[in-house]
Amino acid sequence: MAKSTKQKQKLLYLIKILTEQSDEEHCMSAQALIDALAAYDVKAERKSIYDDIAQLIDFGYDIVLVKAKTGGGYYLAGREFELAELKLLVETVQASRFLTVNKSRELISKIEKLASKAEAGQLQRQVYVANRIKTANESIYYVVDDIHRAIQGNRQISFQYLEWNLKKELVPRRDGRPYQASPWALTCKDEYYYLIAHDSEEDKIKHFRVDKMAKIEVLDKKREGASLFERFDIADYANKTFGMYGGREEVVTLMFDNSLIGVVMDRFGREAAVRIRDDKHFSVRVQVAVSGQFFGWLTGLGEGARILAPASVADEYRLHLQKTLAGYEGNRTD
């Protein structure tokens, strides 16, 4: 047969076709492979297909032949990731608040390419990124890369640290004056990514939300704080330093001190309807799962947080506080 100009690439195209179009539920006959190769302007015959498959198997590819009168053929069995593992990766990307919506979609698109087209369809059906609360910092990839580079190079970094204002904008703290720290570790907690670093000014360990870091620069200064990190337990630190679960869903109106705008943005996202009530307070109307954990979150904010409506939820919270206090009455241990 006359050789196509792409004939030398036939094995590459063949494994590409098997990777993208075959799986255990979608076998490809020799004729189907010949037709698929023709779409890439690569000619093949049945005998050459059998020889090519044998070469690929000999090279190490796990290609299985299913013998059946109908629906039989070849499929690529051994893949780097099983479908269940890919689903887990997709779910992890979706749940990661430190990734923007755009970055999440880009990553999921790449994960889909690790599966066959049929299996990728199953991954797409579980993608619900749009309504998830995500960071607004599109430079997250570069920030993480710079932090890793600084850690590997034993260098300090400088950066701006951002916070929410009442206009729902991320703006630099300290009027933009940069922070300087020695990065030692990165950890994920409560769906956010944190940098654990040594603060030279205060000679103490601090943590910073990575998605709130901007304009990062790797400095030509060696890291400090090595002695503090000799026996440092990241998991223990994260559990001690960083705590709405299931319950009855209710739309509630909450009032907060202005200083808590960042807490509200982190919990409910930028789409939360913020209303300025006076020069010291703002309110937000959100849907929450009314539960002991929700009341515990409110209690942690102290006098700076209050339920305005509905009255039934406010009464339920008041009863929750009374029961909590009742557990301490008459039980003093002086």
C-alpha positions as CSV (number, residue, x, y, z in Angstrom):
1,M,0.0,0.0,0.0
2,A,1.1,3.6,-0.6
3,K,2.5,5.1,2.5
4,S,0.9,8.3,3.9
5,T,3.2,11.1,4.9
6,K,2.0,10.4,8.5
7,Q,2.7,6.7,8.3
8,K,5.6,6.9,10.7
9,Q,3.3,8.4,13.3
10,K,0.7,5.6,13.0
11,L,1.5,4.1,16.4
12,L,1.2,7.5,18.1
13,Y,-2.1,8.1,16.5
14,L,-3.3,4.6,17.4
15,I,-2.6,5.0,21.1
16,K,-4.1,8.5,21.0
17,I,-7.3,7.1,19.5
18,L,-7.4,4.2,22.1
19,T,-6.8,6.7,24.9
20,E,-9.5,9.1,23.9
21,Q,-12.2,6.8,22.4
22,S,-12.0,3.4,24.2
23,D,-12.7,2.1,27.6
24,E,-14.2,-1.1,29.1
25,E,-17.7,-0.1,27.9
26,H,-16.5,1.2,24.5
27,C,-14.4,-1.3,22.6
28,M,-13.0,-0.5,19.1
29,S,-12.9,-3.1,16.4
30,A,-10.0,-3.3,13.9
31,Q,-12.2,-1.6,11.3
32,A,-13.2,1.2,13.8
33,L,-9.5,1.8,14.4
34,I,-8.8,1.9,10.6
35,D,-11.6,4.5,10.2
36,A,-10.3,6.5,13.1
37,L,-6.8,6.5,11.7
38,A,-8.1,7.7,8.3
39,A,-9.5,10.8,10.0
40,Y,-5.8,11.7,10.7
41,D,-4.9,10.8,7.1
42,V,-3.2,7.7,8.2
43,K,-3.8,4.5,6.1
44,A,-4.0,1.1,7.7
45,E,-5.0,-2.5,7.0
46,R,-6.4,-5.1,9.4
47,K,-3.1,-7.1,9.5
48,S,-1.1,-3.9,10.3
49,I,-3.6,-3.0,13.0
50,Y,-3.0,-6.4,14.7
51,D,0.8,-6.0,14.4
52,D,0.6,-2.4,15.8
53,I,-1.5,-3.5,18.7
54,A,1.0,-6.3,19.5
55,Q,3.9,-3.7,19.4
56,L,2.0,-1.4,21.8
57,I,1.3,-4.3,24.2
58,D,5.0,-5.4,24.0
59,F,6.0,-1.8,24.8
60,G,3.9,-1.9,27.9
61,Y,0.4,-0.6,27.1
62,D,-2.4,-2.5,28.7
63,I,-4.6,-3.1,25.7
64,V,-7.3,-5.7,26.0
65,L,-9.1,-7.6,23.3
66,V,-12.7,-8.4,24.0
67,K,-14.0,-11.3,21.7
68,A,-17.7,-11.0,21.0
69,K,-20.0,-11.3,18.0
70,T,-21.2,-7.7,18.6
71,G,-19.5,-4.9,20.5
72,G,-16.1,-6.7,20.7
73,G,-12.8,-5.1,20.0
74,Y,-9.9,-3.4,21.7
75,Y,-9.8,-1.0,24.6
76,L,-7.1,0.7,26.7
77,A,-7.4,-0.9,30.1
78,G,-4.4,0.4,32.1
79,R,-4.5,4.2,32.6
80,E,-2.6,6.4,35.0
81,F,-5.8,7.2,36.9
82,E,-9.0,5.2,37.4
83,L,-12.3,6.9,36.7
84,A,-13.1,7.0,40.5
85,E,-9.7,8.7,41.1
86,L,-10.5,11.3,38.4
87,K,-13.9,12.0,40.0
88,L,-12.1,12.6,43.3
89,L,-9.7,15.0,41.7
90,V,-12.5,16.9,40.0
91,E,-14.4,17.2,43.3
92,T,-11.3,18.4,45.1
93,V,-10.7,21.1,42.5
94,Q,-14.4,22.2,42.7
95,A,-14.3,22.3,46.5
96,S,-11.0,24.3,46.7
97,R,-11.9,27.9,47.6
98,F,-8.4,29.0,46.9
99,L,-8.8,28.4,43.2
100,T,-10.8,30.8,41.0
101,V,-13.7,29.7,38.9
102,N,-11.6,30.1,35.7
103,K,-8.6,28.1,37.1
104,S,-10.9,25.4,38.4
105,R,-12.4,25.0,34.9
106,E,-9.0,24.9,33.3
107,L,-7.8,22.2,35.7
108,I,-11.0,20.1,35.3
109,S,-10.6,20.4,31.5
110,K,-7.1,18.9,31.8
111,I,-8.3,16.2,34.1
112,E,-10.9,15.2,31.6
113,K,-8.2,14.5,29.0
114,L,-6.9,11.7,31.3
115,A,-10.1,9.7,30.6
116,S,-11.8,8.5,27.5
117,K,-14.4,10.8,25.9
118,A,-17.2,8.7,27.3
119,E,-15.7,8.7,30.8
120,A,-15.0,12.4,30.5
121,G,-18.7,12.9,30.0
122,Q,-19.3,11.4,33.4
123,L,-16.8,13.9,34.9
124,Q,-18.5,16.8,33.2
125,R,-21.9,15.8,34.6
126,Q,-20.5,16.3,38.2
127,V,-19.0,19.7,37.5
128,Y,-20.8,22.4,39.4
129,V,-18.3,25.2,39.7
130,A,-20.3,28.4,38.9
131,N,-22.2,28.7,42.2
132,R,-19.4,27.7,44.5
133,I,-17.7,30.3,46.6
134,K,-14.2,30.9,45.1
135,T,-11.3,33.3,45.5
136,A,-11.1,36.3,43.2
137,N,-7.3,36.1,43.0
138,E,-6.4,34.9,39.5
139,S,-2.7,34.9,40.2
140,I,-2.9,32.0,42.7
141,Y,-0.8,29.7,40.5
142,Y,2.0,32.1,40.4
143,V,1.9,32.9,44.1
144,V,2.1,29.2,45.0
145,D,5.0,28.7,42.5
146,D,6.9,31.7,43.9
147,I,6.4,30.4,47.5
148,H,7.7,27.0,46.5
149,R,10.7,28.6,44.7
150,A,11.5,30.6,47.9
151,I,11.2,27.5,50.1
152,Q,13.5,25.4,47.9
153,G,16.0,28.3,47.6
154,N,15.9,29.1,51.3
155,R,14.9,32.7,50.6
156,Q,12.5,35.2,52.2
157,I,9.6,36.8,50.3
158,S,7.8,40.1,50.3
159,F,4.1,40.5,49.4
160,Q,1.0,42.6,49.7
161,Y,-1.7,41.1,51.9
162,L,-5.3,41.8,50.8
163,E,-8.5,42.2,52.7
164,W,-12.2,42.8,51.9
165,N,-13.7,46.3,52.1
166,L,-17.4,47.3,52.3
167,K,-17.5,47.7,48.5
168,K,-16.7,43.9,48.3
169,E,-13.2,44.7,46.9
170,L,-10.0,43.0,47.8
171,V,-7.6,45.8,48.8
172,P,-4.0,45.8,50.3
173,R,-3.7,46.1,54.0
174,R,-1.4,48.6,55.6
175,D,-2.0,51.0,52.7
176,G,-0.1,48.7,50.4
177,R,3.1,48.5,52.6
178,P,4.6,45.0,51.8
179,Y,4.9,42.2,54.3
180,Q,8.2,40.3,54.6
181,A,8.4,36.8,55.9
182,S,10.4,33.5,55.7
183,P,8.2,30.8,54.1
184,W,8.5,27.3,55.5
185,A,5.4,25.4,54.6
186,L,2.0,25.4,52.7
187,T,-1.0,23.7,54.1
188,C,-4.7,23.3,53.2
189,K,-7.4,23.8,55.9
190,D,-11.1,24.5,55.7
191,E,-10.9,24.6,51.9
192,Y,-8.3,27.3,51.9
193,Y,-4.5,27.3,51.2
194,Y,-2.3,28.8,53.9
195,L,1.4,29.8,54.0
196,I,3.1,29.0,57.3
197,A,6.0,31.5,57.7
198,H,8.3,33.2,60.2
199,D,7.7,36.9,60.8
200,S,11.1,38.5,61.5
201,E,9.6,41.7,63.0
202,E,7.8,39.8,65.7
203,D,10.0,36.7,65.7
204,K,7.0,34.4,65.6
205,I,5.2,31.9,63.4
206,K,2.3,33.3,61.4
207,H,-0.1,32.0,58.7
208,F,-1.3,33.8,55.6
209,R,-4.2,33.0,53.2
210,V,-2.4,32.3,49.9
211,D,-5.3,33.6,47.8
212,K,-5.0,36.9,49.6
213,M,-1.4,37.4,48.8
214,A,-0.4,39.6,45.8
215,K,2.7,41.1,44.2
216,I,5.0,38.4,45.7
217,E,8.7,38.8,45.3
218,V,11.4,36.3,46.2
219,L,14.2,38.3,48.0
220,D,17.9,37.7,48.1
221,K,17.8,37.1,51.8
222,K,18.1,33.8,53.6
223,R,15.1,32.5,55.6
224,E,14.9,33.1,59.3
225,G,13.2,31.1,62.1
226,A,14.8,27.7,61.5
227,S,14.9,27.0,65.2
228,L,11.2,27.5,65.5
229,F,10.5,25.0,62.8
230,E,12.8,22.2,63.9
231,R,10.0,20.4,65.7
232,F,7.1,22.2,64.1
233,D,3.9,20.1,63.5
234,I,1.9,21.7,60.7
235,A,-1.2,19.6,61.3
236,D,-1.2,20.4,65.0
237,Y,-0.7,24.1,64.3
238,A,-3.5,24.2,61.7
239,N,-6.0,22.4,64.1
240,K,-5.2,24.8,66.9
241,T,-5.2,28.0,64.9
242,F,-8.0,27.7,62.3
243,G,-13.7,25.6,63.0
244,M,-21.9,25.4,59.1
245,Y,-22.8,22.0,58.9
246,G,-26.1,20.3,58.0
247,G,-29.3,21.6,59.4
248,R,-32.6,23.3,58.6
249,E,-32.2,25.8,55.7
250,E,-33.4,29.3,56.4
251,V,-32.9,32.7,54.9
252,V,-31.7,34.9,57.7
253,T,-30.7,38.6,58.0
254,L,-27.5,39.1,60.1
255,M,-26.0,42.3,61.3
256,F,-22.2,42.7,61.8
257,D,-19.7,45.3,62.9
258,N,-17.8,46.7,59.9
259,S,-14.7,45.0,61.1
260,L,-16.2,41.6,60.3
261,I,-16.7,42.3,56.6
262,G,-13.8,40.0,55.7
263,V,-15.3,37.1,57.8
264,V,-18.6,37.5,56.0
265,M,-17.0,37.6,52.5
266,D,-15.0,34.5,53.4
267,R,-18.0,32.6,54.6
268,F,-20.7,33.7,52.1
269,G,-18.8,35.0,49.1
270,R,-18.8,38.2,47.1
271,E,-22.4,37.6,45.9
272,A,-23.8,38.1,49.4
273,A,-26.1,41.1,49.5
274,V,-24.4,43.6,51.8
275,R,-26.3,46.6,53.1
276,I,-24.7,49.4,55.1
277,R,-26.9,50.2,58.0
278,D,-24.9,53.0,59.7
279,D,-21.3,54.1,60.1
280,K,-20.5,51.1,62.3
281,H,-22.6,48.2,61.0
282,F,-23.7,46.4,57.9
283,S,-26.2,43.6,57.4
284,V,-26.4,40.6,55.0
285,R,-29.3,38.4,53.9
286,V,-28.2,34.9,53.3
287,Q,-29.3,31.3,53.3
288,V,-27.8,29.2,56.1
289,A,-28.2,25.8,57.7
290,V,-29.6,26.6,61.1
291,S,-27.8,24.3,63.5
292,G,-25.7,24.2,66.6
293,Q,-22.6,24.7,64.4
294,F,-24.1,27.8,62.9
295,F,-24.9,29.3,66.3
296,G,-21.4,28.3,67.4
297,W,-19.9,30.3,64.5
298,L,-22.0,33.3,65.5
299,T,-21.0,33.0,69.1
300,G,-17.3,33.0,68.1
301,L,-17.9,36.5,66.6
302,G,-19.1,37.8,69.9
303,E,-21.0,41.0,70.2
304,G,-20.1,41.9,66.6
305,A,-22.7,39.6,65.2
306,R,-26.5,39.5,65.6
307,I,-29.5,37.8,64.1
308,L,-32.1,40.4,62.9
309,A,-34.6,38.1,61.2
310,P,-36.5,35.9,61.3
311,A,-37.5,36.3,64.9
312,S,-37.9,32.5,65.2
313,V,-34.2,31.9,64.4
314,A,-33.2,34.7,66.8
315,D,-35.3,33.1,69.5
316,E,-33.7,29.7,68.8
317,Y,-30.3,31.3,69.1
318,R,-31.2,32.9,72.4
319,L,-32.4,29.6,73.7
320,H,-29.1,28.0,72.5
321,L,-27.1,30.6,74.5
322,Q,-29.3,30.1,77.6
323,K,-28.7,26.4,77.5
324,T,-25.0,26.9,77.0
325,L,-24.9,29.3,80.0
326,A,-27.0,26.9,82.1
327,G,-24.3,24.3,81.8
328,Y,-21.9,26.6,83.8
329,E,-24.3,27.8,86.5
330,G,-23.5,26.3,89.9
331,N,-20.4,24.6,88.5
332,R,-17.7,27.0,89.4
333,T,-14.3,25.6,90.4
334,D,-12.4,28.3,92.2
